[in-house]
Amino acid sequence: MFQQLKNIDTAFKHIKAFSIVLILSCIVISAFALIKSYQAIETAQSRIYILANGKVLEAFSANRKDNIQVEAKDHVKTFHEYFFSLDPDDKVIQTNVSRALYLADRSAKSQYDNLKESGYYSNLISANVSQEISVDSIQLDLNQYPYFFKCYSLQKLVRATSTVTRNLVTEGFLRSVSRSDNNPHGFLIERWKTVSNQDTILQNR
């Protein structure tokens, strides 16, 4: 009788231990499956597919801080290309400058107004002068905010009889703002000014 009870008690202990091990194993497996599922979803969400010219391209999303230097420099470059790339056509000038002014504050608008009042744009149109710019390099200081930048460019004034090349140096600060269609990088140029704009080469055509 006592032997049977002892056997039942031992069997119960074995079943209890087996049940605990089974439950713990299920918890571990479930936790592992949840973690892996979360990682898979996160990886899938970080992938972006872009349709460009009929081709599907795969891209990966990243935190803003990972690309802040690249985006900031491209913002500065884009602004300068819009502001200084001009043709002897009033509509082209208005379109390019309007795009540039979305990327900067009142300091850029003030420079535009000064150039307009001095007859700079009228002279470009009347003399059939095209203005081109090529950004050489951009220095960016991310250790302060707003971020300070200095932009080094080559500016060309193409006339009917000659081409004038100028060294253009500008500087300013970058402040983070909301992204939009007019401002895809989400930066705003502040306190922008021209440091130097000197003729370096004169070529006859």
N, C-alpha and C positions, 0 to 999 in steps of 0.2 A: 504494500500500500504506500509506504513512505518512499519506496524506490520509484514508483510510478509518479508520485507527486514531484519528486526531485527531477525526474526526466521531463515532466511537463514544464517545471520552472526553468530548467536549462533550455528547453526548446523555445519557451517564451522569450528568454533573454537573447537567444540567437535571432529570433524573428524581429525583436525590438532593435537590435544592433543593425541587422540587415536593412530594416525600414529606415533607420536614421541615415545610414550610408547612402541608401537609394534617394532619399529626399535631398540630402546635401549634394549628391551628384546631379540631380535634376536642377537644383538652384544654380550650381556652377555652370552647367550646360546652357541654361536659360540666360544667365547673365552674359556668358560668352557670345551667345547668338544675338542678344540685344546690342552689345557693343559693336560686333561686326556689322550688324544691320545699320546702326547709326553711322559707322565709318563709311559704309557703302553709299548711303544716302548723301552724306556730306561730300563725298568724292563726285557723285553724279551731279549734285547741285553746283559744284565748282566748274563744271564743264559747260561751255557756251558754244553753240553752233551758229556760225555766221554765214549767210548766203551772200556771196560776192561774185558778180559776173557769172551767175549760173553754177558756181562751185560752192560746195559746202565746206567751210573751214572750221576747225575745232580750236577754240580758245579756252583759256583757264582764267577764272576770276581770281583776284588777289586783293588783299587789304590795301587801302589807300597808302598807308605808310610804306608798303613795299615798293611802290612805284612813284612816290612823291617827287623824287628828283627828276625822273624822266618826264613826268607830266608837267612839272613846273617849267622845265627848260623848253618843252614843246609849246607851252602856253606863251612864254616870252617870244619864242621864235615866230609863232603864228601871228601874234600881235604886230611884231615888226614887219612881217611880210605884208600884212594887210595895210598897215599905216604908210609904208614907204614904197610899195609896189603900185605905181601909178602910170596911167597912159593919158595922152592928150585928149581925153574924153570926159566931160563933166559927169556923166552917169557912172563911168568906171570909178572915178575918183570918189564920188558920193557912196557908191556901193562898198568899196574897199574900206574907206574911212569909217563908215557906219558899222561894219563888222568889227573893226579894230576897237571902236569905242565901247562895244559890249564887254571887252576884255580888260578895260582900265577905268580908273575913276576920273574925276574932274581935271586932274593934271594933264591927261592926254587931250581932253576937250579944249583946254586952255591953249595948248600948243597948236592944235588944229585951228582954233579961232585966230590966233596970232598970225599963222601962215596965210590964212584966208584973207585977213584984213590987209596984210602986206602985199597982196596980189600974187603970191607964190603960185597958187593953182591956176590962176588966170594966165600967168606967164607960161606955164607948162602947156596949156591948151593953145595959146596964140603962137608959140614957137614950135609946136609939134614935138615936144620933148617927152621921152619916156623915161621913167625912173624905175630902176631895179635895185633890189637889195639881196645880198647873200650873207647870211649869218655865219660867222666864222666860229665863234665860241661864246659860251655863256658861263660866267662864274656865279655859283649859287651858294649861299651860306645858310645851311639848315639849322645852325646852332642858335639862331635868334628867330623870333617871330614878331611881326611879319618877316618873311624870308627876304633877305637882301640879295639882289642880283646886279650883275654888270654884264652888258651885252656888247660884244665886239663884232662889227659888221663891215662889209664893203658895199658902198652905195654907188651906183652907176647912173649918170645922166646921159642918155643917148640923144644927141642932136643930129640934125641932117648932115652936118659937116664935121662933127667931132664927138668923142666920148670922154666924159670926165669921170674919173674914179675918186671916191672920197673914203677916208677912214671915218667910220661913224661909231662912236662909243656912247652908250646910254646906260642909265642905272635907275633903280627904283626898288620897290618892295612888293612882295606878293602876300595877299591875304586870302584865306580860304573862304569861299562862298558856296552857295548851292549850285549844283550842276544844272544846266539847261541846254536847249538846242543851240542857243546863241553863245553859250559858254560851257562847252562840254568838259573842260578840265576842272572847273570849279575853283578858279583862282581869279583874283582881281588885282591888277597892277595899280599901286599907289605911289604918289610922290615921284612920278616918272619925269626924268629930265635928260636933256642931251648934254653930255660932258664934253664931247669933242666931235667936230664935223669939218675935217680939213681935206682940201683937194690934194691928191698925191700924184695922179697920172693924168695927162692930157694927150689923147690920141686923135690925130686927124683921120677922117674917114675918106 
